[in-house]
Amino acid sequence: MLYNYQITVINQDRSKQIVDRYRQNLEEDLGLFLVNIGGETWEAIDNSEGACYIEEFDNYDDAVRYLMGDEEVMVKLGY
């Protein structure tokens, strides 16, 4: 997967807005997003195609690799 989006680090409030808008079928917030949800734990949001995939990671590097479509991370997640 290669996207034309940069990864944007957002806060938890912004993350909630993106998910809420997705649930309302609004495609206003397309992109790739990272949210620190505490300590070393990160949430990766892939809303590049309006499907709003969300995965949680124990570290920043794996979250970024997921958003970049790294095959090794995808296999670990069962994709």
HTML snippet that shows the backbone in 3Dmol.js (N, CA, C, O; Angstrom):
<script src="https://3Dmol.org/build/3Dmol-min.js"></script>
<div id="view" style="width:600px;height:400px;position:relative"></div>
<script>
const pdb = `
ATOM      1  N   MET A   1       0.831  -1.182   0.000  1.00  0.00           N
ATOM      2  CA  MET A   1       0.000   0.000   0.000  1.00  0.00           C
ATOM      3  C   MET A   1       0.876   1.245   0.000  1.00  0.00           C
ATOM      4  O   MET A   1       1.753   1.402   0.850  1.00  0.00           O
ATOM      5  N   LEU A   2       0.638   2.093  -0.925  1.00  0.00           N
ATOM      6  CA  LEU A   2       1.316   3.379  -0.936  1.00  0.00           C
ATOM      7  C   LEU A   2       0.265   4.465  -1.031  1.00  0.00           C
ATOM      8  O   LEU A   2      -0.608   4.432  -1.899  1.00  0.00           O
ATOM      9  N   TYR A   3       0.358   5.415  -0.141  1.00  0.00           N
ATOM     10  CA  TYR A   3      -0.618   6.479  -0.087  1.00  0.00           C
ATOM     11  C   TYR A   3       0.061   7.811  -0.353  1.00  0.00           C
ATOM     12  O   TYR A   3       1.274   7.952  -0.203  1.00  0.00           O
ATOM     13  N   ASN A   4      -0.735   8.767  -0.745  1.00  0.00           N
ATOM     14  CA  ASN A   4      -0.236  10.116  -0.951  1.00  0.00           C
ATOM     15  C   ASN A   4      -0.511  10.987   0.261  1.00  0.00           C
ATOM     16  O   ASN A   4      -0.662  12.202   0.132  1.00  0.00           O
ATOM     17  N   TYR A   5      -0.576  10.383   1.426  1.00  0.00           N
ATOM     18  CA  TYR A   5      -0.847  11.116   2.659  1.00  0.00           C
ATOM     19  C   TYR A   5       0.379  11.093   3.557  1.00  0.00           C
ATOM     20  O   TYR A   5       1.094  10.093   3.626  1.00  0.00           O
ATOM     21  N   GLN A   6       0.612  12.188   4.234  1.00  0.00           N
ATOM     22  CA  GLN A   6       1.613  12.209   5.292  1.00  0.00           C
ATOM     23  C   GLN A   6       0.935  11.725   6.562  1.00  0.00           C
ATOM     24  O   GLN A   6      -0.276  11.876   6.722  1.00  0.00           O
ATOM     25  N   ILE A   7       1.711  11.149   7.456  1.00  0.00           N
ATOM     26  CA  ILE A   7       1.171  10.729   8.747  1.00  0.00           C
ATOM     27  C   ILE A   7       1.093  11.949   9.649  1.00  0.00           C
ATOM     28  O   ILE A   7       2.064  12.691   9.796  1.00  0.00           O
ATOM     29  N   THR A   8      -0.068  12.148  10.250  1.00  0.00           N
ATOM     30  CA  THR A   8      -0.304  13.282  11.126  1.00  0.00           C
ATOM     31  C   THR A   8      -0.516  12.794  12.552  1.00  0.00           C
ATOM     32  O   THR A   8      -1.352  11.923  12.793  1.00  0.00           O
ATOM     33  N   VAL A   9       0.230  13.346  13.489  1.00  0.00           N
ATOM     34  CA  VAL A   9       0.036  13.026  14.900  1.00  0.00           C
ATOM     35  C   VAL A   9      -1.067  13.941  15.433  1.00  0.00           C
ATOM     36  O   VAL A   9      -1.001  15.163  15.304  1.00  0.00           O
ATOM     37  N   ILE A  10      -2.075  13.321  16.031  1.00  0.00           N
ATOM     38  CA  ILE A  10      -3.223  14.068  16.541  1.00  0.00           C
ATOM     39  C   ILE A  10      -3.462  13.699  18.006  1.00  0.00           C
ATOM     40  O   ILE A  10      -2.887  12.739  18.517  1.00  0.00           O
ATOM     41  N   ASN A  11      -4.315  14.474  18.668  1.00  0.00           N
ATOM     42  CA  ASN A  11      -4.646  14.145  20.056  1.00  0.00           C
ATOM     43  C   ASN A  11      -5.898  13.268  20.102  1.00  0.00           C
ATOM     44  O   ASN A  11      -6.526  13.016  19.073  1.00  0.00           O
ATOM     45  N   GLN A  12      -6.253  12.808  21.296  1.00  0.00           N
ATOM     46  CA  GLN A  12      -7.378  11.888  21.437  1.00  0.00           C
ATOM     47  C   GLN A  12      -8.717  12.532  21.086  1.00  0.00           C
ATOM     48  O   GLN A  12      -9.611  11.851  20.582  1.00  0.00           O
ATOM     49  N   ASP A  13      -8.870  13.816  21.340  1.00  0.00           N
ATOM     50  CA  ASP A  13     -10.111  14.505  20.963  1.00  0.00           C
ATOM     51  C   ASP A  13     -10.287  14.515  19.446  1.00  0.00           C
ATOM     52  O   ASP A  13     -11.377  14.260  18.934  1.00  0.00           O
ATOM     53  N   ARG A  14      -9.211  14.811  18.746  1.00  0.00           N
ATOM     54  CA  ARG A  14      -9.265  14.818  17.268  1.00  0.00           C
ATOM     55  C   ARG A  14      -9.537  13.412  16.735  1.00  0.00           C
ATOM     56  O   ARG A  14     -10.268  13.249  15.757  1.00  0.00           O
ATOM     57  N   SER A  15      -8.957  12.407  17.369  1.00  0.00           N
ATOM     58  CA  SER A  15      -9.205  11.018  16.978  1.00  0.00           C
ATOM     59  C   SER A  15     -10.686  10.686  17.097  1.00  0.00           C
ATOM     60  O   SER A  15     -11.265  10.066  16.204  1.00  0.00           O
ATOM     61  N   LYS A  16     -11.296  11.100  18.202  1.00  0.00           N
ATOM     62  CA  LYS A  16     -12.723  10.851  18.409  1.00  0.00           C
ATOM     63  C   LYS A  16     -13.552  11.539  17.328  1.00  0.00           C
ATOM     64  O   LYS A  16     -14.536  10.972  16.851  1.00  0.00           O
ATOM     65  N   GLN A  17     -13.168  12.747  16.938  1.00  0.00           N
ATOM     66  CA  GLN A  17     -13.886  13.457  15.881  1.00  0.00           C
ATOM     67  C   GLN A  17     -13.825  12.684  14.563  1.00  0.00           C
ATOM     68  O   GLN A  17     -14.828  12.556  13.861  1.00  0.00           O
ATOM     69  N   ILE A  18     -12.643  12.174  14.237  1.00  0.00           N
ATOM     70  CA  ILE A  18     -12.472  11.425  12.984  1.00  0.00           C
ATOM     71  C   ILE A  18     -13.359  10.186  12.987  1.00  0.00           C
ATOM     72  O   ILE A  18     -14.041   9.903  12.002  1.00  0.00           O
ATOM     73  N   VAL A  19     -13.350   9.451  14.091  1.00  0.00           N
ATOM     74  CA  VAL A  19     -14.163   8.232  14.190  1.00  0.00           C
ATOM     75  C   VAL A  19     -15.647   8.577  14.153  1.00  0.00           C
ATOM     76  O   VAL A  19     -16.421   7.896  13.481  1.00  0.00           O
ATOM     77  N   ASP A  20     -16.051   9.617  14.861  1.00  0.00           N
ATOM     78  CA  ASP A  20     -17.457  10.029  14.852  1.00  0.00           C
ATOM     79  C   ASP A  20     -17.919  10.423  13.443  1.00  0.00           C
ATOM     80  O   ASP A  20     -19.016  10.058  13.021  1.00  0.00           O
ATOM     81  N   ARG A  21     -17.094  11.152  12.736  1.00  0.00           N
ATOM     82  CA  ARG A  21     -17.456  11.553  11.366  1.00  0.00           C
ATOM     83  C   ARG A  21     -17.524  10.355  10.443  1.00  0.00           C
ATOM     84  O   ARG A  21     -18.370  10.307   9.550  1.00  0.00           O
ATOM     85  N   TYR A  22     -16.635   9.378  10.648  1.00  0.00           N
ATOM     86  CA  TYR A  22     -16.691   8.149   9.855  1.00  0.00           C
ATOM     87  C   TYR A  22     -18.026   7.445  10.101  1.00  0.00           C
ATOM     88  O   TYR A  22     -18.677   6.997   9.158  1.00  0.00           O
ATOM     89  N   ARG A  23     -18.428   7.350  11.364  1.00  0.00           N
ATOM     90  CA  ARG A  23     -19.691   6.677  11.708  1.00  0.00           C
ATOM     91  C   ARG A  23     -20.902   7.400  11.127  1.00  0.00           C
ATOM     92  O   ARG A  23     -21.961   6.798  10.944  1.00  0.00           O
ATOM     93  N   GLN A  24     -20.747   8.679  10.839  1.00  0.00           N
ATOM     94  CA  GLN A  24     -21.820   9.472  10.222  1.00  0.00           C
ATOM     95  C   GLN A  24     -21.714   9.454   8.689  1.00  0.00           C
ATOM     96  O   GLN A  24     -22.423  10.187   8.000  1.00  0.00           O
ATOM     97  N   ASN A  25     -20.817   8.602   8.170  1.00  0.00           N
ATOM     98  CA  ASN A  25     -20.584   8.483   6.724  1.00  0.00           C
ATOM     99  C   ASN A  25     -20.082   9.770   6.089  1.00  0.00           C
ATOM    100  O   ASN A  25     -20.382  10.056   4.930  1.00  0.00           O
ATOM    101  N   LEU A  26     -19.318  10.543   6.848  1.00  0.00           N
ATOM    102  CA  LEU A  26     -18.705  11.753   6.317  1.00  0.00           C
ATOM    103  C   LEU A  26     -17.249  11.441   5.994  1.00  0.00           C
ATOM    104  O   LEU A  26     -16.537  10.909   6.846  1.00  0.00           O
ATOM    105  N   GLU A  27     -16.797  11.753   4.805  1.00  0.00           N
ATOM    106  CA  GLU A  27     -15.424  11.464   4.399  1.00  0.00           C
ATOM    107  C   GLU A  27     -14.581  12.735   4.393  1.00  0.00           C
ATOM    108  O   GLU A  27     -13.813  12.975   3.461  1.00  0.00           O
ATOM    109  N   GLU A  28     -14.728  13.544   5.434  1.00  0.00           N
ATOM    110  CA  GLU A  28     -14.010  14.806   5.506  1.00  0.00           C
ATOM    111  C   GLU A  28     -12.572  14.646   5.972  1.00  0.00           C
ATOM    112  O   GLU A  28     -11.724  15.480   5.656  1.00  0.00           O
ATOM    113  N   ASP A  29     -12.289  13.601   6.709  1.00  0.00           N
ATOM    114  CA  ASP A  29     -11.005  13.457   7.388  1.00  0.00           C
ATOM    115  C   ASP A  29     -10.170  12.320   6.822  1.00  0.00           C
ATOM    116  O   ASP A  29      -9.712  11.455   7.568  1.00  0.00           O
ATOM    117  N   LEU A  30      -9.971  12.313   5.526  1.00  0.00           N
ATOM    118  CA  LEU A  30      -9.160  11.265   4.921  1.00  0.00           C
ATOM    119  C   LEU A  30      -7.693  11.491   5.268  1.00  0.00           C
ATOM    120  O   LEU A  30      -7.215  12.625   5.276  1.00  0.00           O
ATOM    121  N   GLY A  31      -6.991  10.409   5.553  1.00  0.00           N
ATOM    122  CA  GLY A  31      -5.575  10.518   5.857  1.00  0.00           C
ATOM    123  C   GLY A  31      -5.093   9.412   6.760  1.00  0.00           C
ATOM    124  O   GLY A  31      -5.816   8.459   7.053  1.00  0.00           O
ATOM    125  N   LEU A  32      -3.852   9.555   7.198  1.00  0.00           N
ATOM    126  CA  LEU A  32      -3.190   8.615   8.099  1.00  0.00           C
ATOM    127  C   LEU A  32      -2.869   9.355   9.386  1.00  0.00           C
ATOM    128  O   LEU A  32      -2.266  10.428   9.353  1.00  0.00           O
ATOM    129  N   PHE A  33      -3.269   8.789  10.521  1.00  0.00           N
ATOM    130  CA  PHE A  33      -3.158   9.493  11.789  1.00  0.00           C
ATOM    131  C   PHE A  33      -2.556   8.611  12.876  1.00  0.00           C
ATOM    132  O   PHE A  33      -2.762   7.397  12.894  1.00  0.00           O
ATOM    133  N   LEU A  34      -1.812   9.235  13.778  1.00  0.00           N
ATOM    134  CA  LEU A  34      -1.260   8.577  14.967  1.00  0.00           C
ATOM    135  C   LEU A  34      -1.733   9.321  16.206  1.00  0.00           C
ATOM    136  O   LEU A  34      -1.781  10.551  16.234  1.00  0.00           O
ATOM    137  N   VAL A  35      -2.084   8.541  17.238  1.00  0.00           N
ATOM    138  CA  VAL A  35      -2.548   9.116  18.498  1.00  0.00           C
ATOM    139  C   VAL A  35      -1.809   8.420  19.635  1.00  0.00           C
ATOM    140  O   VAL A  35      -1.831   7.192  19.731  1.00  0.00           O
ATOM    141  N   ASN A  36      -1.160   9.193  20.491  1.00  0.00           N
ATOM    142  CA  ASN A  36      -0.562   8.606  21.686  1.00  0.00           C
ATOM    143  C   ASN A  36      -1.674   8.453  22.703  1.00  0.00           C
ATOM    144  O   ASN A  36      -2.289   9.435  23.119  1.00  0.00           O
ATOM    145  N   ILE A  37      -1.932   7.204  23.107  1.00  0.00           N
ATOM    146  CA  ILE A  37      -3.036   6.976  24.041  1.00  0.00           C
ATOM    147  C   ILE A  37      -2.545   6.668  25.446  1.00  0.00           C
ATOM    148  O   ILE A  37      -3.307   6.218  26.302  1.00  0.00           O
ATOM    149  N   GLY A  38      -1.249   6.918  25.672  1.00  0.00           N
ATOM    150  CA  GLY A  38      -0.684   6.762  27.008  1.00  0.00           C
ATOM    151  C   GLY A  38       0.626   6.010  26.989  1.00  0.00           C
ATOM    152  O   GLY A  38       0.722   4.920  26.424  1.00  0.00           O
ATOM    153  N   GLY A  39       1.628   6.593  27.604  1.00  0.00           N
ATOM    154  CA  GLY A  39       2.947   5.947  27.659  1.00  0.00           C
ATOM    155  C   GLY A  39       3.494   5.691  26.270  1.00  0.00           C
ATOM    156  O   GLY A  39       3.565   6.595  25.438  1.00  0.00           O
ATOM    157  N   GLU A  40       3.879   4.452  26.030  1.00  0.00           N
ATOM    158  CA  GLU A  40       4.422   4.055  24.726  1.00  0.00           C
ATOM    159  C   GLU A  40       3.350   3.520  23.784  1.00  0.00           C
ATOM    160  O   GLU A  40       3.675   3.080  22.681  1.00  0.00           O
ATOM    161  N   THR A  41       2.088   3.547  24.187  1.00  0.00           N
ATOM    162  CA  THR A  41       1.005   2.971  23.395  1.00  0.00           C
ATOM    163  C   THR A  41       0.470   3.984  22.386  1.00  0.00           C
ATOM    164  O   THR A  41       0.158   5.126  22.724  1.00  0.00           O
ATOM    165  N   TRP A  42       0.376   3.534  21.149  1.00  0.00           N
ATOM    166  CA  TRP A  42      -0.081   4.384  20.051  1.00  0.00           C
ATOM    167  C   TRP A  42      -1.237   3.734  19.329  1.00  0.00           C
ATOM    168  O   TRP A  42      -1.307   2.510  19.218  1.00  0.00           O
ATOM    169  N   GLU A  43      -2.141   4.556  18.839  1.00  0.00           N
ATOM    170  CA  GLU A  43      -3.240   4.117  18.002  1.00  0.00           C
ATOM    171  C   GLU A  43      -2.964   4.641  16.596  1.00  0.00           C
ATOM    172  O   GLU A  43      -2.671   5.821  16.407  1.00  0.00           O
ATOM    173  N   ALA A  44      -3.060   3.761  15.628  1.00  0.00           N
ATOM    174  CA  ALA A  44      -2.875   4.140  14.231  1.00  0.00           C
ATOM    175  C   ALA A  44      -4.235   4.126  13.552  1.00  0.00           C
ATOM    176  O   ALA A  44      -4.975   3.147  13.651  1.00  0.00           O
ATOM    177  N   ILE A  45      -4.561   5.205  12.869  1.00  0.00           N
ATOM    178  CA  ILE A  45      -5.835   5.309  12.160  1.00  0.00           C
ATOM    179  C   ILE A  45      -5.534   5.468  10.672  1.00  0.00           C
ATOM    180  O   ILE A  45      -4.931   6.452  10.244  1.00  0.00           O
ATOM    181  N   ASP A  46      -5.964   4.484   9.902  1.00  0.00           N
ATOM    182  CA  ASP A  46      -5.827   4.556   8.449  1.00  0.00           C
ATOM    183  C   ASP A  46      -7.198   4.897   7.878  1.00  0.00           C
ATOM    184  O   ASP A  46      -8.050   4.027   7.696  1.00  0.00           O
ATOM    185  N   ASN A  47      -7.385   6.156   7.608  1.00  0.00           N
ATOM    186  CA  ASN A  47      -8.625   6.619   6.993  1.00  0.00           C
ATOM    187  C   ASN A  47      -8.322   7.179   5.605  1.00  0.00           C
ATOM    188  O   ASN A  47      -8.963   8.123   5.142  1.00  0.00           O
ATOM    189  N   SER A  48      -7.343   6.582   4.962  1.00  0.00           N
ATOM    190  CA  SER A  48      -6.907   7.070   3.654  1.00  0.00           C
ATOM    191  C   SER A  48      -7.943   6.829   2.568  1.00  0.00           C
ATOM    192  O   SER A  48      -7.984   7.551   1.572  1.00  0.00           O
ATOM    193  N   GLU A  49      -8.777   5.816   2.757  1.00  0.00           N
ATOM    194  CA  GLU A  49      -9.799   5.506   1.758  1.00  0.00           C
ATOM    195  C   GLU A  49     -11.202   5.630   2.335  1.00  0.00           C
ATOM    196  O   GLU A  49     -12.168   5.177   1.721  1.00  0.00           O
ATOM    197  N   GLY A  50     -11.322   6.243   3.515  1.00  0.00           N
ATOM    198  CA  GLY A  50     -12.617   6.449   4.134  1.00  0.00           C
ATOM    199  C   GLY A  50     -13.155   5.249   4.896  1.00  0.00           C
ATOM    200  O   GLY A  50     -14.331   5.238   5.260  1.00  0.00           O
ATOM    201  N   ALA A  51     -12.312   4.217   5.153  1.00  0.00           N
ATOM    202  CA  ALA A  51     -12.762   3.014   5.854  1.00  0.00           C
ATOM    203  C   ALA A  51     -12.439   3.047   7.344  1.00  0.00           C
ATOM    204  O   ALA A  51     -12.986   2.245   8.101  1.00  0.00           O
ATOM    205  N   CYS A  52     -11.580   3.939   7.780  1.00  0.00           N
ATOM    206  CA  CYS A  52     -11.255   4.194   9.180  1.00  0.00           C
ATOM    207  C   CYS A  52     -10.808   2.940   9.943  1.00  0.00           C
ATOM    208  O   CYS A  52     -11.425   2.549  10.934  1.00  0.00           O
ATOM    209  N   TYR A  53      -9.736   2.327   9.468  1.00  0.00           N
ATOM    210  CA  TYR A  53      -9.140   1.185  10.164  1.00  0.00           C
ATOM    211  C   TYR A  53      -8.349   1.702  11.355  1.00  0.00           C
ATOM    212  O   TYR A  53      -7.575   2.650  11.227  1.00  0.00           O
ATOM    213  N   ILE A  54      -8.544   1.074  12.522  1.00  0.00           N
ATOM    214  CA  ILE A  54      -7.869   1.499  13.738  1.00  0.00           C
ATOM    215  C   ILE A  54      -7.176   0.302  14.364  1.00  0.00           C
ATOM    216  O   ILE A  54      -7.786  -0.748  14.563  1.00  0.00           O
ATOM    217  N   GLU A  55      -5.895   0.468  14.673  1.00  0.00           N
ATOM    218  CA  GLU A  55      -5.110  -0.577  15.334  1.00  0.00           C
ATOM    219  C   GLU A  55      -4.321   0.061  16.467  1.00  0.00           C
ATOM    220  O   GLU A  55      -3.915   1.220  16.377  1.00  0.00           O
ATOM    221  N   GLU A  56      -4.107  -0.704  17.535  1.00  0.00           N
ATOM    222  CA  GLU A  56      -3.331  -0.229  18.682  1.00  0.00           C
ATOM    223  C   GLU A  56      -1.981  -0.941  18.710  1.00  0.00           C
ATOM    224  O   GLU A  56      -1.889  -2.138  18.440  1.00  0.00           O
ATOM    225  N   PHE A  57      -0.943  -0.186  19.042  1.00  0.00           N
ATOM    226  CA  PHE A  57       0.424  -0.711  19.056  1.00  0.00           C
ATOM    227  C   PHE A  57       1.127  -0.358  20.353  1.00  0.00           C
ATOM    228  O   PHE A  57       0.842   0.663  20.978  1.00  0.00           O
ATOM    229  N   ASP A  58       2.053  -1.222  20.744  1.00  0.00           N
ATOM    230  CA  ASP A  58       2.831  -1.006  21.964  1.00  0.00           C
ATOM    231  C   ASP A  58       3.979  -0.029  21.766  1.00  0.00           C
ATOM    232  O   ASP A  58       4.642   0.357  22.729  1.00  0.00           O
ATOM    233  N   ASN A  59       4.218   0.376  20.511  1.00  0.00           N
ATOM    234  CA  ASN A  59       5.300   1.320  20.255  1.00  0.00           C
ATOM    235  C   ASN A  59       5.021   2.132  18.995  1.00  0.00           C
ATOM    236  O   ASN A  59       4.256   1.730  18.118  1.00  0.00           O
ATOM    237  N   TYR A  60       5.661   3.269  18.944  1.00  0.00           N
ATOM    238  CA  TYR A  60       5.498   4.228  17.850  1.00  0.00           C
ATOM    239  C   TYR A  60       5.946   3.642  16.510  1.00  0.00           C
ATOM    240  O   TYR A  60       5.260   3.809  15.501  1.00  0.00           O
ATOM    241  N   ASP A  61       7.087   2.961  16.496  1.00  0.00           N
ATOM    242  CA  ASP A  61       7.644   2.458  15.244  1.00  0.00           C
ATOM    243  C   ASP A  61       6.701   1.487  14.533  1.00  0.00           C
ATOM    244  O   ASP A  61       6.519   1.582  13.319  1.00  0.00           O
ATOM    245  N   ASP A  62       6.101   0.555  15.278  1.00  0.00           N
ATOM    246  CA  ASP A  62       5.172  -0.385  14.644  1.00  0.00           C
ATOM    247  C   ASP A  62       3.924   0.317  14.128  1.00  0.00           C
ATOM    248  O   ASP A  62       3.386  -0.058  13.086  1.00  0.00           O
ATOM    249  N   ALA A  63       3.463   1.330  14.849  1.00  0.00           N
ATOM    250  CA  ALA A  63       2.294   2.082  14.396  1.00  0.00           C
ATOM    251  C   ALA A  63       2.591   2.776  13.066  1.00  0.00           C
ATOM    252  O   ALA A  63       1.763   2.758  12.155  1.00  0.00           O
ATOM    253  N   VAL A  64       3.764   3.383  12.957  1.00  0.00           N
ATOM    254  CA  VAL A  64       4.155   4.036  11.705  1.00  0.00           C
ATOM    255  C   VAL A  64       4.306   3.009  10.593  1.00  0.00           C
ATOM    256  O   VAL A  64       3.851   3.227   9.470  1.00  0.00           O
ATOM    257  N   ARG A  65       4.939   1.902  10.906  1.00  0.00           N
ATOM    258  CA  ARG A  65       5.129   0.844   9.894  1.00  0.00           C
ATOM    259  C   ARG A  65       3.783   0.329   9.384  1.00  0.00           C
ATOM    260  O   ARG A  65       3.634   0.067   8.190  1.00  0.00           O
ATOM    261  N   TYR A  66       2.814   0.185  10.267  1.00  0.00           N
ATOM    262  CA  TYR A  66       1.474  -0.240   9.863  1.00  0.00           C
ATOM    263  C   TYR A  66       0.876   0.757   8.865  1.00  0.00           C
ATOM    264  O   TYR A  66       0.358   0.369   7.818  1.00  0.00           O
ATOM    265  N   LEU A  67       0.956   2.031   9.205  1.00  0.00           N
ATOM    266  CA  LEU A  67       0.381   3.052   8.329  1.00  0.00           C
ATOM    267  C   LEU A  67       1.092   3.119   6.983  1.00  0.00           C
ATOM    268  O   LEU A  67       0.497   3.530   5.987  1.00  0.00           O
ATOM    269  N   MET A  68       2.343   2.724   6.947  1.00  0.00           N
ATOM    270  CA  MET A  68       3.096   2.722   5.695  1.00  0.00           C
ATOM    271  C   MET A  68       2.907   1.420   4.914  1.00  0.00           C
ATOM    272  O   MET A  68       3.464   1.253   3.829  1.00  0.00           O
ATOM    273  N   GLY A  69       2.112   0.492   5.479  1.00  0.00           N
ATOM    274  CA  GLY A  69       1.811  -0.754   4.772  1.00  0.00           C
ATOM    275  C   GLY A  69       2.888  -1.800   4.879  1.00  0.00           C
ATOM    276  O   GLY A  69       2.993  -2.659   4.005  1.00  0.00           O
ATOM    277  N   ASP A  70       3.701  -1.757   5.935  1.00  0.00           N
ATOM    278  CA  ASP A  70       4.775  -2.724   6.128  1.00  0.00           C
ATOM    279  C   ASP A  70       4.192  -4.141   6.216  1.00  0.00           C
ATOM    280  O   ASP A  70       3.349  -4.426   7.068  1.00  0.00           O
ATOM    281  N   GLU A  71       4.645  -5.002   5.342  1.00  0.00           N
ATOM    282  CA  GLU A  71       4.108  -6.361   5.228  1.00  0.00           C
ATOM    283  C   GLU A  71       4.290  -7.162   6.524  1.00  0.00           C
ATOM    284  O   GLU A  71       3.391  -7.906   6.916  1.00  0.00           O
ATOM    285  N   GLU A  72       5.415  -7.023   7.178  1.00  0.00           N
ATOM    286  CA  GLU A  72       5.680  -7.770   8.416  1.00  0.00           C
ATOM    287  C   GLU A  72       4.654  -7.427   9.504  1.00  0.00           C
ATOM    288  O   GLU A  72       4.152  -8.315  10.194  1.00  0.00           O
ATOM    289  N   VAL A  73       4.354  -6.157   9.647  1.00  0.00           N
ATOM    290  CA  VAL A  73       3.374  -5.727  10.644  1.00  0.00           C
ATOM    291  C   VAL A  73       1.989  -6.209  10.250  1.00  0.00           C
ATOM    292  O   VAL A  73       1.216  -6.632  11.110  1.00  0.00           O
ATOM    293  N   MET A  74       1.667  -6.154   8.979  1.00  0.00           N
ATOM    294  CA  MET A  74       0.360  -6.599   8.516  1.00  0.00           C
ATOM    295  C   MET A  74       0.141  -8.094   8.786  1.00  0.00           C
ATOM    296  O   MET A  74      -0.953  -8.510   9.168  1.00  0.00           O
ATOM    297  N   VAL A  75       1.178  -8.882   8.588  1.00  0.00           N
ATOM    298  CA  VAL A  75       1.082 -10.318   8.849  1.00  0.00           C
ATOM    299  C   VAL A  75       0.840 -10.565  10.341  1.00  0.00           C
ATOM    300  O   VAL A  75       0.020 -11.408  10.707  1.00  0.00           O
ATOM    301  N   LYS A  76       1.552  -9.834  11.200  1.00  0.00           N
ATOM    302  CA  LYS A  76       1.355  -9.970  12.653  1.00  0.00           C
ATOM    303  C   LYS A  76      -0.086  -9.674  13.041  1.00  0.00           C
ATOM    304  O   LYS A  76      -0.619 -10.288  13.965  1.00  0.00           O
ATOM    305  N   LEU A  77      -0.717  -8.744  12.344  1.00  0.00           N
ATOM    306  CA  LEU A  77      -2.102  -8.364  12.640  1.00  0.00           C
ATOM    307  C   LEU A  77      -3.126  -9.292  11.992  1.00  0.00           C
ATOM    308  O   LEU A  77      -4.320  -9.207  12.278  1.00  0.00           O
ATOM    309  N   GLY A  78      -2.656 -10.168  11.128  1.00  0.00           N
ATOM    310  CA  GLY A  78      -3.567 -11.115  10.470  1.00  0.00           C
ATOM    311  C   GLY A  78      -4.170 -10.631   9.166  1.00  0.00           C
ATOM    312  O   GLY A  78      -5.188 -11.159   8.718  1.00  0.00           O
ATOM    313  N   TYR A  79      -3.548  -9.621   8.547  1.00  0.00           N
ATOM    314  CA  TYR A  79      -4.049  -9.133   7.263  1.00  0.00           C
ATOM    315  C   TYR A  79      -3.505  -9.970   6.138  1.00  0.00           C
ATOM    316  O   TYR A  79      -3.814  -9.715   4.974  1.00  0.00           O
TER     317      TYR A  79
END
`;
const viewer = $3Dmol.createViewer("view");
viewer.addModel(pdb, "pdb");
viewer.setStyle({}, {cartoon: {color: "spectrum"}});
viewer.zoomTo();
viewer.render();
</script>
